[in-house]
Amino acid sequence: MNIYSETEQRSAGIATNFNTGWMHGDIKGAFLSDTDATNVTGTELLTNGEFTSNVSGWSDGSGSGSSFSWSSDGGGSILFDGGAAYANAYQAITTVVGNDYTVISEEWVSGGGGNTSAYIGAGNTPPSGGTSNFYASASTVDQSMPIQFTFTATSTTTYITIGSGWSNVRIGRISMRAGVYDRSVSNKGLQVFGTITKTPVATGAELAAYSGFPGNGATKTNYLEQPYNANLDFGTTFCFMGWIKVNASTGVDQHFFDLTNSAGDNRINIYYNHSGTYFHGAFGNGSSSTITTPINFGQWYFLVMTTDSSAAKSYLNGSLVHQAGGAFNHTHNADNYLTLGTRFQQYSGTSYGLDGSMTLIRLSKSIPSAGQIKKIYEDEKFLFQENAACTLYGSSDAVTALAYDEVTERLHVGTSSGRSEFQGLRRINNTTTAVTTAISAYDSFVVEQ
């Protein structure tokens, strides 16, 4: 379910297992919004996904007259000849039903032209004769863009397929790891490296916090990452929103958001500054903002950092606390990585990760007004109270009826599991009787069918 506030230019995605918080304007990413508090470990699940010297481990599901083979081009790649039919290569991967996975193919090129494309997909049956039964997939004709998707496993065996319906298409690398959804319209998820700890944001609360990142200059082990994503070409406007909790000062800077390439060019970096300040945002081209407002360790804070062609601003718990001049113009290079929890993965050195927790991370190419930021904070702070519920009640995401009570300002949402009553983004009540047709609500009087 998506709820909208057109006048405030924001929306929120709510289901039985996640709540995105408010997403503002031209949203480009909404991460860490799940309610499952189970720790997640990410290891590489595909065999021979870099094709360094051969294509062993990959089975053939190509159609008649099509095939794949190994190529030495690009330091090793898998070459598809799909001129006659779709050329498919696949692997059977053991998966856990209900767990999330992100598959990314970072490198592909084509000797053809026009609308030449490549694709990757996940299904419960292997491809055969050039056909595939994907329940999740992605494709692109843009050879500078990785192909990627995140899916929830529905079987203990998932068949990961790569291929093309064109000739002379090469894929140089593909990876599959435990994943974290991007719940925005961009739908570009993160991959998990190491083990990420997940716990409720408060005792009995539904929303999960992400932690366990390596701190105090430790070697990078536990973090979340995404390769180049053209949606993160922010140009002259950038907005970061998220909830952050710092446990203690570790004597070094604690990085939790980094968007840059291996050379550190035009970097967007947000971190806790150990030298007496709380947060610092560096936005490239000399634009930055530093918060000096004292904070309490072990306490959640709503952080918003924005920058455009004229100013950088920082908001803490809905209030503007710092503003500085400086022109921002971000060019997202093709080797840029988005990293959450530590400094960017490509950097040579130690992690300086967050000793603390984070949740509800959102990135936008639109900047909300001060009033909108205050409203978002006031709505979301209730999700961090003890026993706070924030999802649709029950097991069904299929909404059968909606009603808004203009007097109480509460939203009533019906599903086959019952009726969920929301005040802002928090579910304050629910029933357990299925709603099949309609709901009417006025001044706390509710009729449903």
matplotlib code that plots the C-alpha trace (Angstrom):
import matplotlib.pyplot as plt

x = [0.0, 1.2, -0.2, 0.3, 0.2, 0.0, 0.2, 3.3, 4.8, 5.5, 4.4, 5.0, 5.0, 3.5, 3.0, 2.9, 6.7, 7.9, 7.3, 9.4, 8.6, 7.9, 9.6, 9.8, 9.5, 11.8, 12.8, 15.8, 16.3, 14.5, 16.5, 16.5, 12.7, 12.0, 10.4, 12.2, 14.8, 16.7, 20.4, 21.5, 24.8, 26.0, 28.4, 28.8, 26.3, 27.1, 29.9, 32.3, 30.5, 33.5, 34.3, 38.1, 39.1, 35.9, 32.2, 32.1, 29.3, 26.8, 24.2, 22.7, 19.0, 19.4, 16.9, 17.7, 20.5, 21.6, 24.4, 26.9, 30.7, 33.7, 35.5, 38.9, 37.6, 37.6, 39.8, 37.2, 33.5, 30.6, 29.6, 26.0, 25.0, 21.2, 20.6, 18.3, 16.6, 17.3, 20.7, 20.5, 23.0, 21.8, 22.7, 20.6, 21.1, 20.0, 17.8, 15.8, 12.1, 11.2, 14.7, 15.8, 18.5, 20.1, 21.5, 23.8, 25.6, 28.0, 29.7, 28.2, 29.1, 27.8, 29.4, 26.0, 24.0, 20.5, 18.4, 20.8, 20.1, 21.0, 19.0, 19.1, 16.3, 15.2, 12.7, 11.6, 12.2, 15.3, 15.1, 14.6, 14.7, 15.3, 12.3, 12.4, 9.8, 11.0, 9.2, 11.8, 14.1, 15.8, 17.2, 18.8, 20.0, 22.4, 25.8, 27.0, 24.3, 24.6, 21.6, 20.2, 17.1, 16.2, 13.8, 12.2, 12.8, 9.7, 11.5, 14.5, 16.0, 16.1, 17.4, 19.5, 19.6, 21.6, 21.3, 20.4, 18.3, 21.0, 24.4, 27.8, 26.7, 29.2, 28.7, 31.9, 30.6, 27.5, 27.0, 24.3, 24.2, 21.7, 20.0, 18.2, 15.3, 15.1, 11.4, 11.4, 10.2, 13.9, 13.9, 17.7, 18.6, 21.8, 24.0, 25.0, 28.7, 29.6, 26.9, 24.5, 22.7, 19.0, 17.1, 13.8, 14.3, 12.7, 11.4, 8.4, 8.5, 8.1, 10.6, 14.1, 17.4, 20.6, 23.9, 27.1, 29.2, 33.0, 34.1, 37.3, 39.2, 38.6, 38.9, 35.8, 33.7, 30.1, 28.4, 25.8, 26.7, 25.4, 27.5, 26.9, 23.3, 22.4, 19.4, 22.0, 23.3, 22.1, 23.4, 22.8, 20.2, 20.6, 18.6, 19.5, 17.0, 17.5, 17.4, 20.8, 21.9, 25.5, 26.5, 29.8, 32.8, 35.4, 38.1, 37.7, 35.1, 32.2, 31.1, 27.6, 26.9, 29.3, 28.7, 31.9, 34.4, 37.7, 39.6, 37.2, 36.1, 33.1, 32.3, 29.1, 30.0, 28.0, 29.5, 29.7, 32.7, 34.5, 36.1, 33.1, 30.6, 27.8, 27.2, 29.2, 28.1, 30.7, 29.0, 31.8, 32.8, 33.4, 29.8, 29.4, 27.5, 28.6, 26.3, 27.6, 24.4, 25.3, 23.8, 23.2, 24.8, 22.4, 19.5, 17.8, 18.1, 16.3, 19.0, 18.3, 21.1, 20.4, 22.5, 21.9, 23.7, 23.7, 23.6, 24.0, 21.7, 21.4, 18.3, 18.3, 14.9, 13.0, 14.9, 17.4, 20.7, 23.3, 23.5, 26.5, 27.1, 28.7, 27.7, 26.9, 27.1, 27.5, 28.5, 28.1, 31.0, 30.6, 32.7, 30.9, 29.6, 27.0, 28.1, 26.1, 27.6, 31.3, 33.5, 33.2, 34.2, 36.7, 38.7, 42.2, 42.3, 40.1, 36.4, 35.8, 32.3, 29.3, 29.3, 25.6, 22.4, 20.6, 17.2, 14.8, 17.5, 16.1, 17.7, 15.9, 16.7, 14.1, 14.6, 11.7, 10.9, 11.6, 7.9, 7.8, 10.9, 9.3, 6.1, 8.1, 9.9, 6.7, 5.0, 8.0, 9.1, 6.2, 7.7, 10.5, 8.4, 8.0, 5.6, 5.0, 3.3, 3.9, 2.7, -0.6, -2.0, -1.9, -0.4, -2.1, -0.8, -3.9, -5.9, -9.6, -10.9, -9.8, -11.4, -10.0, -11.7, -11.4, -12.3, -9.9, -7.3, -7.0, -6.7, -8.5, -7.1, -9.0, -7.5, -8.5, -6.7, -8.7, -8.8, -5.7, -6.1, -3.3, -2.6, 0.1, 2.5, 1.8, -0.8, -2.7, -5.5, -6.6, -9.4, -9.2, -12.3, -11.7, -12.8, -14.1, -15.9, -15.9, -15.1, -16.8, -15.4, -16.4, -15.7, -14.5, -17.7, -16.6, -18.8, -17.2, -18.2]
y = [0.0, 3.5, 6.6, 10.0, 13.6, 15.6, 19.0, 17.9, 16.1, 12.9, 9.3, 6.2, 2.5, 0.3, -3.5, -6.4, -6.5, -2.9, 0.8, 3.2, 6.3, 9.4, 9.6, 13.1, 14.4, 12.8, 9.9, 7.9, 5.3, 4.1, 1.5, -0.2, -0.2, -3.8, -5.2, -8.6, -8.4, -11.5, -11.0, -11.3, -12.6, -12.0, -14.3, -14.8, -17.5, -17.9, -20.2, -18.7, -15.4, -13.6, -16.0, -15.5, -18.6, -20.6, -20.9, -23.9, -24.1, -22.7, -24.9, -24.3, -23.4, -21.8, -22.2, -24.0, -22.4, -20.2, -20.9, -19.4, -19.9, -18.4, -15.4, -13.9, -10.4, -8.1, -10.4, -13.2, -13.1, -15.3, -14.8, -15.2, -16.0, -15.5, -14.7, -17.7, -17.7, -16.7, -17.8, -18.7, -19.7, -20.7, -22.0, -23.7, -21.9, -23.0, -20.3, -19.8, -19.2, -15.7, -14.4, -11.5, -11.6, -9.1, -10.1, -7.7, -8.0, -5.1, -5.6, -6.3, -5.2, -5.9, -6.2, -5.5, -2.3, -0.8, -2.3, -5.0, -6.1, -8.5, -9.8, -11.6, -13.4, -15.7, -18.5, -21.7, -23.8, -23.8, -22.2, -24.6, -24.1, -20.4, -19.8, -18.9, -18.7, -15.6, -14.3, -11.6, -10.2, -7.1, -6.1, -3.1, -1.8, 0.6, -1.0, 1.5, 0.4, -2.7, -5.0, -5.7, -6.7, -7.8, -10.7, -12.7, -16.4, -18.6, -21.9, -23.7, -23.8, -20.7, -20.8, -17.7, -17.1, -14.7, -14.3, -12.4, -12.7, -11.0, -12.2, -11.2, -10.1, -10.5, -10.4, -10.0, -10.4, -11.4, -11.6, -12.9, -12.1, -11.7, -8.4, -5.4, -3.9, -0.4, 0.3, 3.4, 3.5, 3.0, -0.5, -0.8, -2.9, -3.3, -6.4, -7.5, -8.1, -9.8, -10.0, -7.2, -7.2, -6.4, -5.5, -3.6, 0.1, 0.0, -2.8, -4.4, -2.1, -3.5, -1.4, -2.9, -1.2, -2.2, -2.3, -4.4, -2.3, -2.4, 0.6, 2.2, 1.8, -1.9, -3.8, -3.5, -6.6, -5.8, -3.3, -2.7, -1.8, -1.0, -0.5, 2.3, 3.4, 6.2, 7.2, 8.5, 11.1, 14.0, 16.9, 20.1, 18.8, 16.2, 15.2, 12.6, 11.6, 8.8, 7.8, 7.4, 6.3, 6.5, 4.3, 6.0, 8.0, 5.6, 8.2, 8.2, 9.4, 7.0, 6.8, 5.5, 7.0, 7.2, 7.7, 7.9, 6.1, 4.5, 7.8, 9.6, 12.0, 14.3, 12.4, 12.6, 11.4, 11.7, 10.7, 11.2, 13.5, 12.4, 15.8, 17.1, 17.6, 15.3, 14.9, 16.2, 16.1, 16.6, 17.0, 17.6, 20.8, 22.4, 22.1, 20.9, 21.2, 20.5, 20.0, 21.2, 20.5, 18.2, 14.7, 11.8, 8.5, 5.6, 7.9, 8.0, 11.1, 12.1, 13.5, 15.5, 16.9, 18.8, 20.7, 22.5, 25.0, 27.7, 26.2, 23.1, 22.6, 20.2, 19.4, 17.5, 16.1, 18.4, 21.6, 23.5, 23.5, 24.5, 26.3, 27.0, 28.4, 26.4, 25.2, 21.5, 19.7, 15.9, 13.8, 10.1, 8.3, 4.9, 3.2, 4.9, 2.8, 3.5, 2.1, 2.2, 1.5, 2.2, 4.3, 3.3, -0.3, 0.6, 2.9, 1.5, 1.4, 0.8, 1.2, 3.8, 2.5, 3.4, 2.2, 2.4, 1.8, 3.2, 2.8, 4.4, 5.8, 7.8, 9.7, 12.2, 14.6, 17.0, 19.1, 19.3, 22.6, 23.2, 22.7, 19.4, 18.1, 19.0, 17.2, 14.1, 14.0, 14.4, 11.5, 9.2, 9.7, 7.5, 4.5, 4.6, 4.2, 0.9, -1.6, 0.8, -1.0, 0.4, -2.3, -3.7, -6.2, -9.8, -11.6, -10.0, -7.0, -6.9, -3.9, -4.4, -1.1, 2.3, 5.1, 8.4, 9.8, 13.6, 14.4, 12.1, 12.2, 8.4, 6.1, 2.8, 0.0, -3.2, -6.6, -10.2, -10.2, -7.4, -3.6, -1.6, 1.9, 4.3, 7.6, 9.1, 6.2, 4.3, 1.5, 2.2, -0.4, -3.3, -5.8, -9.5, -9.7, -9.7, -6.6, -7.7, -4.7, -1.2, 0.9, 4.1, 6.2, 9.5, 10.9, 7.5, 5.8, 3.0, 0.8, -2.0, -4.9]
z = [0.0, -0.9, 0.8, -0.6, 0.5, -2.8, -1.1, 0.8, -2.2, -0.2, -0.1, 2.1, 1.3, 3.9, 3.8, 6.2, 6.5, 5.9, 6.3, 4.3, 6.3, 4.2, 0.8, -0.5, -4.1, -6.6, -4.5, -5.6, -2.8, 0.3, 2.2, 5.7, 6.2, 7.0, 10.2, 10.2, 13.0, 12.0, 11.4, 7.8, 6.5, 3.0, 1.1, -2.6, -3.7, -7.4, -8.6, -11.1, -11.5, -12.8, -15.7, -15.3, -17.3, -18.2, -17.8, -15.6, -13.1, -15.6, -17.3, -20.8, -21.2, -24.6, -27.4, -30.7, -32.6, -29.7, -27.2, -24.8, -24.5, -22.7, -24.1, -23.0, -23.7, -20.7, -18.7, -19.0, -19.8, -20.9, -24.5, -25.6, -29.2, -29.1, -32.7, -33.4, -29.9, -26.4, -25.1, -21.4, -18.8, -15.3, -11.9, -9.2, -5.9, -2.5, -1.0, 2.2, 1.6, 2.7, 2.6, 0.4, -2.2, -4.6, -7.9, -9.8, -13.1, -13.2, -16.5, -19.9, -23.4, -26.9, -30.3, -31.8, -31.9, -31.8, -29.0, -28.0, -24.4, -21.7, -18.7, -15.4, -13.7, -10.8, -11.1, -9.5, -12.6, -14.9, -18.3, -21.2, -24.9, -24.6, -22.4, -18.7, -15.9, -14.0, -10.9, -10.6, -13.3, -14.8, -18.1, -19.8, -23.2, -21.5, -21.3, -18.7, -16.3, -14.1, -14.3, -10.9, -8.9, -5.4, -4.8, -1.9, -2.4, -2.7, -3.0, -1.4, -4.9, -7.1, -10.6, -11.5, -15.2, -17.4, -21.1, -24.2, -27.3, -29.3, -30.7, -29.5, -26.0, -23.2, -19.4, -17.4, -13.8, -11.9, -8.1, -5.8, -2.1, 0.7, -0.2, 1.2, -0.8, -2.2, -1.6, -3.8, -7.4, -8.4, -6.9, -6.8, -3.8, -1.7, -1.3, 2.2, 3.0, 6.2, 8.9, 9.6, 13.0, 13.1, 16.2, 16.9, 17.2, 20.6, 22.9, 21.1, 18.1, 14.6, 12.7, 12.6, 13.1, 11.2, 13.1, 13.6, 11.3, 11.9, 14.0, 15.3, 12.1, 11.8, 8.5, 6.3, 7.0, 7.7, 5.3, 2.6, -0.9, -4.4, -7.6, -10.1, -10.3, -12.7, -10.5, -8.0, -10.5, -8.3, -10.2, -8.3, -5.7, -3.0, 0.1, 2.7, 5.4, 8.0, 11.6, 13.2, 16.7, 17.8, 20.7, 21.8, 20.6, 19.2, 18.8, 15.0, 12.5, 12.1, 8.5, 7.6, 4.1, 1.3, -2.4, -4.5, -6.7, -6.0, -6.4, -4.0, -6.7, -6.1, -3.0, -0.9, 2.6, 5.9, 9.2, 12.9, 13.6, 16.7, 17.3, 19.3, 16.5, 15.8, 12.0, 9.1, 5.5, 2.7, -0.7, -3.1, -4.8, -1.4, -0.2, 3.4, 6.6, 10.2, 13.2, 16.5, 18.5, 21.4, 21.3, 23.6, 22.9, 22.6, 21.4, 18.0, 16.0, 12.7, 10.4, 7.2, 5.1, 2.0, -0.5, -3.8, -6.0, -3.3, 0.2, 2.4, 5.4, 8.3, 10.3, 13.6, 14.9, 12.5, 13.3, 11.1, 13.1, 10.5, 7.1, 4.9, 1.5, -1.3, -4.8, -5.2, -8.5, -8.2, -11.2, -10.4, -12.2, -13.7, -11.0, -8.1, -5.2, -2.6, 0.8, 4.0, 7.4, 6.6, 4.3, 0.7, 0.0, -2.8, -0.5, 0.4, 4.1, 7.1, 7.5, 10.2, 10.4, 12.5, 16.1, 16.3, 14.3, 11.4, 9.7, 7.2, 4.9, 2.0, -0.9, -3.0, -5.8, -4.3, -1.1, 1.3, 3.0, 6.7, 7.5, 5.6, 7.4, 10.7, 9.8, 8.7, 12.0, 14.0, 12.2, 12.3, 15.8, 17.1, 15.2, 17.7, 20.8, 22.7, 21.1, 18.1, 15.2, 11.6, 9.2, 7.8, 10.3, 9.3, 6.3, 3.3, 1.4, -0.8, 0.2, -0.2, 1.1, 2.3, 4.3, 5.8, 8.9, 8.3, 11.9, 13.7, 10.8, 10.9, 7.9, 7.9, 5.7, 5.0, 4.0, 4.3, 7.6, 9.1, 9.4, 10.3, 11.7, 11.2, 12.8, 10.6, 9.9, 13.1, 13.3, 16.5, 16.3, 14.2, 13.9, 12.9, 10.8, 7.0, 5.1, 1.7, 0.1, 1.7, 4.8, 5.9, 8.7, 10.3, 13.8, 15.1, 13.8, 11.4, 9.2, 7.2, 5.0]

ax = plt.figure().add_subplot(projection="3d")
ax.plot(x, y, z, "-o")
ax.set_aspect("equal")
plt.show()
